[in-house]
Every structure is written in C-alpha cells, then in structure tokens.
Amino acid sequence: MPAPSAQQALVAERRGRVLRMRIAAIPVPTIARELGIAEQTVYTDTSRALESRVRELDAAVNEYRALELEKLETMERVAWGVVHHARPHVSVSGRVARHPETGEVLLDDGPPLAAIDRLLRIQERRARLMGLDAAAKTTVTVEATSPQDVDAEICRLFSELVAGRPELPPGHPEA
C-alpha cells in the first residue's frame, strides 16, 4: 500500500483527470467506467477538484493583492516626500521667483498639490483593491401580522438609518 502522501498524489491526479473530462463534457457514467470508479466518486472528485482550484486561485489573488499593496505603499512614500519638500517657484526664464517687496523665494504650490492629488488616487486604488468600497448588503427580517406593522417597522428602520447620517448643510439638495 502506498504511503499517505503517495496516495494523496494519486487522488489529486485522478481528480484532475475527472475535472478535465467533465470540462470536456464527457458524461459521468463514461468517466466512472473509464477510470474504474463509482459515479458518486466522479461527482465528489469534481467538487473537491473545483474547491482546490478555487483555493489556488484565492492564494494567487491574495499574493497579487499583497504585491499591488506594496507598490502602492512605495508610491505613497514618494508622494508624501513631494508634499513635505518645499520647492522654489521657477519662472519661465528659468530663474527662481522672489517676492517683489521682501525678496523672499516664492514657493511653488504645484508639486505638493499634484502629490496630494496622487495620494488621493493611491488611496482610492487601495480601497478598491481591498474591497473597501464594495456595497454592503443587509438583510432585515420583519415579523409583523399586518401591513401597518410592516409599514411601521420600515419607518422605524429608516429613522435609524437617517439618524446615523451626519447633518446636511442648509441648502443641500438632500436636506
């Protein structure tokens, strides 16, 4: 009898064959007959092979996500460096611009503002990558005996929802 690891390798190989045959639209009875296994085993092997592939895919997605997050962190550090580094304003002729009365060097707000814009884009990308912007689905069960009870519960839940929302300024379209 093969060692457990060898047995596991044989099962994994069989599951891979079963999955490839199922993808090729070979009928379950034919797969079972060709591989010398029960039809139920074909179904089980198909499910387990798909679960294994999903786990492999999940691992690959998580690895990709981690690499992308690392890149975003590097970009973020560079952008913060630009935000915190004062740059003199340079005129079209290539000279450092100075205040006409005090003679002080004028600083260029453009690079820090562009870096702030880039930081916001990095944050948006990070949020999308991590699924932070995904809509949240909430299920509410209402135990009511009449349509009036349902209406009352909907009004109560709506009031709770609105109570958690910050106050809108006067003149706001939703105010």
C-alpha positions as protocol buffer text, in pm:
chain_id: "A"
residue {
  index: 1
  type: MET
  ca { x: 0 y: 0 z: 0 }
}
residue {
  index: 2
  type: PRO
  ca { x: 140 y: 344 z: -96 }
}
residue {
  index: 3
  type: ALA
  ca { x: 238 y: 595 z: 171 }
}
residue {
  index: 4
  type: PRO
  ca { x: -29 y: 857 z: 256 }
}
residue {
  index: 5
  type: SER
  ca { x: 148 y: 1126 z: 55 }
}
residue {
  index: 6
  type: ALA
  ca { x: 170 y: 896 z: -249 }
}
residue {
  index: 7
  type: GLN
  ca { x: -198 y: 806 z: -206 }
}
residue {
  index: 8
  type: GLN
  ca { x: -288 y: 1173 z: -187 }
}
residue {
  index: 9
  type: ALA
  ca { x: -90 y: 1237 z: -505 }
}
residue {
  index: 10
  type: LEU
  ca { x: -282 y: 959 z: -684 }
}
residue {
  index: 11
  type: VAL
  ca { x: -615 y: 1101 z: -568 }
}
residue {
  index: 12
  type: ALA
  ca { x: -515 y: 1452 z: -675 }
}
residue {
  index: 13
  type: GLU
  ca { x: -411 y: 1320 z: -1016 }
}
residue {
  index: 14
  type: ARG
  ca { x: -743 y: 1134 z: -1053 }
}
residue {
  index: 15
  type: ARG
  ca { x: -938 y: 1444 z: -952 }
}
residue {
  index: 16
  type: GLY
  ca { x: -750 y: 1646 z: -1212 }
}
residue {
  index: 17
  type: ARG
  ca { x: -838 y: 1387 z: -1479 }
}
residue {
  index: 18
  type: VAL
  ca { x: -1202 y: 1383 z: -1368 }
}
residue {
  index: 19
  type: LEU
  ca { x: -1220 y: 1762 z: -1383 }
}
residue {
  index: 20
  type: ARG
  ca { x: -1061 y: 1775 z: -1730 }
}
residue {
  index: 21
  type: MET
  ca { x: -1305 y: 1509 z: -1852 }
}
residue {
  index: 22
  type: ARG
  ca { x: -1603 y: 1695 z: -1704 }
}
residue {
  index: 23
  type: ILE
  ca { x: -1484 y: 2017 z: -1871 }
}
residue {
  index: 24
  type: ALA
  ca { x: -1469 y: 1821 z: -2198 }
}
residue {
  index: 25
  type: ALA
  ca { x: -1840 y: 1737 z: -2141 }
}
residue {
  index: 26
  type: ILE
  ca { x: -1779 y: 1363 z: -2107 }
}
residue {
  index: 27
  type: PRO
  ca { x: -2083 y: 1207 z: -1934 }
}
residue {
  index: 28
  type: VAL
  ca { x: -2041 y: 1100 z: -1571 }
}
residue {
  index: 29
  type: PRO
  ca { x: -2114 y: 729 z: -1641 }
}
residue {
  index: 30
  type: THR
  ca { x: -1843 y: 726 z: -1910 }
}
residue {
  index: 31
  type: ILE
  ca { x: -1590 y: 890 z: -1676 }
}
residue {
  index: 32
  type: ALA
  ca { x: -1672 y: 643 z: -1400 }
}
residue {
  index: 33
  type: ARG
  ca { x: -1637 y: 346 z: -1637 }
}
residue {
  index: 34
  type: GLU
  ca { x: -1308 y: 471 z: -1790 }
}
residue {
  index: 35
  type: LEU
  ca { x: -1147 y: 543 z: -1452 }
}
residue {
  index: 36
  type: GLY
  ca { x: -1296 y: 243 z: -1273 }
}
residue {
  index: 37
  type: ILE
  ca { x: -1467 y: 449 z: -1004 }
}
residue {
  index: 38
  type: ALA
  ca { x: -1824 y: 499 z: -886 }
}
residue {
  index: 39
  type: GLU
  ca { x: -2037 y: 775 z: -1039 }
}
residue {
  index: 40
  type: GLN
  ca { x: -2069 y: 934 z: -693 }
}
residue {
  index: 41
  type: THR
  ca { x: -1687 y: 947 z: -678 }
}
residue {
  index: 42
  type: VAL
  ca { x: -1690 y: 1139 z: -1008 }
}
residue {
  index: 43
  type: TYR
  ca { x: -1921 y: 1398 z: -851 }
}
residue {
  index: 44
  type: THR
  ca { x: -1714 y: 1412 z: -530 }
}
residue {
  index: 45
  type: ASP
  ca { x: -1387 y: 1438 z: -722 }
}
residue {
  index: 46
  type: THR
  ca { x: -1531 y: 1717 z: -938 }
}
residue {
  index: 47
  type: SER
  ca { x: -1639 y: 1916 z: -631 }
}
residue {
  index: 48
  type: ARG
  ca { x: -1312 y: 1865 z: -448 }
}
residue {
  index: 49
  type: ALA
  ca { x: -1104 y: 1948 z: -757 }
}
residue {
  index: 50
  type: LEU
  ca { x: -1301 y: 2270 z: -807 }
}
residue {
  index: 51
  type: GLU
  ca { x: -1259 y: 2359 z: -437 }
}
residue {
  index: 52
  type: SER
  ca { x: -885 y: 2300 z: -469 }
}
residue {
  index: 53
  type: ARG
  ca { x: -864 y: 2519 z: -780 }
}
residue {
  index: 54
  type: VAL
  ca { x: -1062 y: 2793 z: -605 }
}
residue {
  index: 55
  type: ARG
  ca { x: -819 y: 2780 z: -308 }
}
residue {
  index: 56
  type: GLU
  ca { x: -524 y: 2800 z: -550 }
}
residue {
  index: 57
  type: LEU
  ca { x: -690 y: 3094 z: -725 }
}
residue {
  index: 58
  type: ASP
  ca { x: -762 y: 3263 z: -391 }
}
residue {
  index: 59
  type: ALA
  ca { x: -397 y: 3221 z: -292 }
}
residue {
  index: 60
  type: ALA
  ca { x: -283 y: 3370 z: -624 }
}
residue {
  index: 61
  type: VAL
  ca { x: -526 y: 3661 z: -587 }
}
residue {
  index: 62
  type: ASN
  ca { x: -406 y: 3727 z: -233 }
}
residue {
  index: 63
  type: GLU
  ca { x: -44 y: 3720 z: -348 }
}
residue {
  index: 64
  type: TYR
  ca { x: -122 y: 3962 z: -630 }
}
residue {
  index: 65
  type: ARG
  ca { x: -311 y: 4189 z: -391 }
}
residue {
  index: 66
  type: ALA
  ca { x: -16 y: 4192 z: -149 }
}
residue {
  index: 67
  type: LEU
  ca { x: 226 y: 4285 z: -430 }
}
residue {
  index: 68
  type: GLU
  ca { x: -1 y: 4563 z: -552 }
}
residue {
  index: 69
  type: LEU
  ca { x: -41 y: 4698 z: -199 }
}
residue {
  index: 70
  type: GLU
  ca { x: 336 y: 4700 z: -159 }
}
residue {
  index: 71
  type: LYS
  ca { x: 371 y: 4901 z: -482 }
}
residue {
  index: 72
  type: LEU
  ca { x: 104 y: 5146 z: -366 }
}
residue {
  index: 73
  type: GLU
  ca { x: 286 y: 5193 z: -33 }
}
residue {
  index: 74
  type: THR
  ca { x: 610 y: 5273 z: -221 }
}
residue {
  index: 75
  type: MET
  ca { x: 428 y: 5525 z: -440 }
}
residue {
  index: 76
  type: GLU
  ca { x: 264 y: 5675 z: -133 }
}
residue {
  index: 77
  type: ARG
  ca { x: 601 y: 5727 z: 40 }
}
residue {
  index: 78
  type: VAL
  ca { x: 735 y: 5907 z: -269 }
}
residue {
  index: 79
  type: ALA
  ca { x: 424 y: 6127 z: -292 }
}
residue {
  index: 80
  type: TRP
  ca { x: 447 y: 6219 z: 77 }
}
residue {
  index: 81
  type: GLY
  ca { x: 810 y: 6318 z: 18 }
}
residue {
  index: 82
  type: VAL
  ca { x: 694 y: 6560 z: -252 }
}
residue {
  index: 83
  type: VAL
  ca { x: 424 y: 6702 z: -26 }
}
residue {
  index: 84
  type: HIS
  ca { x: 676 y: 6774 z: 252 }
}
residue {
  index: 85
  type: HIS
  ca { x: 956 y: 6908 z: 31 }
}
residue {
  index: 86
  type: ALA
  ca { x: 937 y: 7283 z: -40 }
}
residue {
  index: 87
  type: ARG
  ca { x: 1026 y: 7377 z: -396 }
}
residue {
  index: 88
  type: PRO
  ca { x: 1102 y: 7726 z: -519 }
}
residue {
  index: 89
  type: HIS
  ca { x: 884 y: 7866 z: -794 }
}
residue {
  index: 90
  type: VAL
  ca { x: 1085 y: 7888 z: -1114 }
}
residue {
  index: 91
  type: SER
  ca { x: 987 y: 8146 z: -1376 }
}
residue {
  index: 92
  type: VAL
  ca { x: 955 y: 8069 z: -1747 }
}
residue {
  index: 93
  type: SER
  ca { x: 1305 y: 8211 z: -1799 }
}
residue {
  index: 94
  type: GLY
  ca { x: 1440 y: 7956 z: -1550 }
}
residue {
  index: 95
  type: ARG
  ca { x: 1504 y: 8200 z: -1264 }
}
residue {
  index: 96
  type: VAL
  ca { x: 1392 y: 8146 z: -906 }
}
residue {
  index: 97
  type: ALA
  ca { x: 1094 y: 8373 z: -839 }
}
residue {
  index: 98
  type: ARG
  ca { x: 1117 y: 8614 z: -546 }
}
residue {
  index: 99
  type: HIS
  ca { x: 866 y: 8831 z: -369 }
}
residue {
  index: 100
  type: PRO
  ca { x: 895 y: 9181 z: -520 }
}
residue {
  index: 101
  type: GLU
  ca { x: 899 y: 9362 z: -184 }
}
residue {
  index: 102
  type: THR
  ca { x: 1072 y: 9122 z: 56 }
}
residue {
  index: 103
  type: GLY
  ca { x: 1295 y: 8937 z: -187 }
}
residue {
  index: 104
  type: GLU
  ca { x: 1198 y: 8605 z: -25 }
}
residue {
  index: 105
  type: VAL
  ca { x: 1198 y: 8300 z: -250 }
}
residue {
  index: 106
  type: LEU
  ca { x: 843 y: 8212 z: -356 }
}
residue {
  index: 107
  type: LEU
  ca { x: 747 y: 7850 z: -311 }
}
residue {
  index: 108
  type: ASP
  ca { x: 576 y: 7651 z: -584 }
}
residue {
  index: 109
  type: ASP
  ca { x: 247 y: 7502 z: -463 }
}
residue {
  index: 110
  type: GLY
  ca { x: 204 y: 7296 z: -781 }
}
residue {
  index: 111
  type: PRO
  ca { x: 414 y: 6989 z: -696 }
}
residue {
  index: 112
  type: PRO
  ca { x: 270 y: 6941 z: -345 }
}
residue {
  index: 113
  type: LEU
  ca { x: -85 y: 6984 z: -475 }
}
residue {
  index: 114
  type: ALA
  ca { x: -18 y: 6735 z: -756 }
}
residue {
  index: 115
  type: ALA
  ca { x: 129 y: 6496 z: -498 }
}
residue {
  index: 116
  type: ILE
  ca { x: -183 y: 6532 z: -281 }
}
residue {
  index: 117
  type: ASP
  ca { x: -395 y: 6451 z: -585 }
}
residue {
  index: 118
  type: ARG
  ca { x: -177 y: 6145 z: -648 }
}
residue {
  index: 119
  type: LEU
  ca { x: -212 y: 6040 z: -283 }
}
residue {
  index: 120
  type: LEU
  ca { x: -590 y: 6052 z: -316 }
}
residue {
  index: 121
  type: ARG
  ca { x: -572 y: 5834 z: -627 }
}
residue {
  index: 122
  type: ILE
  ca { x: -344 y: 5588 z: -444 }
}
residue {
  index: 123
  type: GLN
  ca { x: -593 y: 5574 z: -155 }
}
residue {
  index: 124
  type: GLU
  ca { x: -881 y: 5514 z: -398 }
}
residue {
  index: 125
  type: ARG
  ca { x: -689 y: 5234 z: -568 }
}
residue {
  index: 126
  type: ARG
  ca { x: -601 y: 5077 z: -233 }
}
residue {
  index: 127
  type: ALA
  ca { x: -966 y: 5092 z: -123 }
}
residue {
  index: 128
  type: ARG
  ca { x: -1080 y: 4923 z: -447 }
}
residue {
  index: 129
  type: LEU
  ca { x: -807 y: 4659 z: -421 }
}
residue {
  index: 130
  type: MET
  ca { x: -906 y: 4575 z: -66 }
}
residue {
  index: 131
  type: GLY
  ca { x: -1279 y: 4585 z: -140 }
}
residue {
  index: 132
  type: LEU
  ca { x: -1343 y: 4872 z: 99 }
}
residue {
  index: 133
  type: ASP
  ca { x: -1572 y: 5046 z: -150 }
}
residue {
  index: 134
  type: ALA
  ca { x: -1786 y: 4739 z: -210 }
}
residue {
  index: 135
  type: ALA
  ca { x: -2152 y: 4780 z: -126 }
}
residue {
  index: 136
  type: ALA
  ca { x: -2262 y: 4611 z: 192 }
}
residue {
  index: 137
  type: LYS
  ca { x: -2577 y: 4403 z: 176 }
}
residue {
  index: 138
  type: THR
  ca { x: -2800 y: 4393 z: 479 }
}
residue {
  index: 139
  type: THR
  ca { x: -3093 y: 4162 z: 531 }
}
residue {
  index: 140
  type: VAL
  ca { x: -3376 y: 4267 z: 758 }
}
residue {
  index: 141
  type: THR
  ca { x: -3643 y: 4028 z: 880 }
}
residue {
  index: 142
  type: VAL
  ca { x: -3970 y: 4183 z: 988 }
}
residue {
  index: 143
  type: GLU
  ca { x: -4209 y: 3983 z: 1198 }
}
residue {
  index: 144
  type: ALA
  ca { x: -4541 y: 4154 z: 1151 }
}
residue {
  index: 145
  type: THR
  ca { x: -4902 y: 4047 z: 1141 }
}
residue {
  index: 146
  type: SER
  ca { x: -5042 y: 4330 z: 931 }
}
residue {
  index: 147
  type: PRO
  ca { x: -4934 y: 4565 z: 651 }
}
residue {
  index: 148
  type: GLN
  ca { x: -4949 y: 4851 z: 903 }
}
residue {
  index: 149
  type: ASP
  ca { x: -4698 y: 4670 z: 1124 }
}
residue {
  index: 150
  type: VAL
  ca { x: -4467 y: 4627 z: 822 }
}
residue {
  index: 151
  type: ASP
  ca { x: -4500 y: 4998 z: 737 }
}
residue {
  index: 152
  type: ALA
  ca { x: -4429 y: 5096 z: 1097 }
}
residue {
  index: 153
  type: GLU
  ca { x: -4117 y: 4875 z: 1106 }
}
residue {
  index: 154
  type: ILE
  ca { x: -3993 y: 5020 z: 776 }
}
residue {
  index: 155
  type: CYS
  ca { x: -4038 y: 5373 z: 915 }
}
residue {
  index: 156
  type: ARG
  ca { x: -3854 y: 5278 z: 1234 }
}
residue {
  index: 157
  type: LEU
  ca { x: -3561 y: 5128 z: 1038 }
}
residue {
  index: 158
  type: PHE
  ca { x: -3548 y: 5430 z: 807 }
}
residue {
  index: 159
  type: SER
  ca { x: -3535 y: 5662 z: 1109 }
}
residue {
  index: 160
  type: GLU
  ca { x: -3242 y: 5462 z: 1249 }
}
residue {
  index: 161
  type: LEU
  ca { x: -3065 y: 5482 z: 916 }
}
residue {
  index: 162
  type: VAL
  ca { x: -3113 y: 5858 z: 886 }
}
residue {
  index: 163
  type: ALA
  ca { x: -3013 y: 5913 z: 1250 }
}
residue {
  index: 164
  type: GLY
  ca { x: -2671 y: 5763 z: 1175 }
}
residue {
  index: 165
  type: ARG
  ca { x: -2614 y: 6006 z: 886 }
}
residue {
  index: 166
  type: PRO
  ca { x: -2437 y: 6337 z: 950 }
}
residue {
  index: 167
  type: GLU
  ca { x: -2638 y: 6658 z: 932 }
}
residue {
  index: 168
  type: LEU
  ca { x: -2650 y: 6812 z: 587 }
}
residue {
  index: 169
  type: PRO
  ca { x: -2579 y: 7183 z: 549 }
}
residue {
  index: 170
  type: PRO
  ca { x: -2871 y: 7415 z: 478 }
}
residue {
  index: 171
  type: GLY
  ca { x: -2943 y: 7439 z: 106 }
}
residue {
  index: 172
  type: HIS
  ca { x: -2803 y: 7092 z: 33 }
}
residue {
  index: 173
  type: PRO
  ca { x: -3026 y: 6918 z: -225 }
}
residue {
  index: 174
  type: GLU
  ca { x: -3093 y: 6626 z: 11 }
}
residue {
  index: 175
  type: ALA
  ca { x: -3157 y: 6846 z: 318 }
}
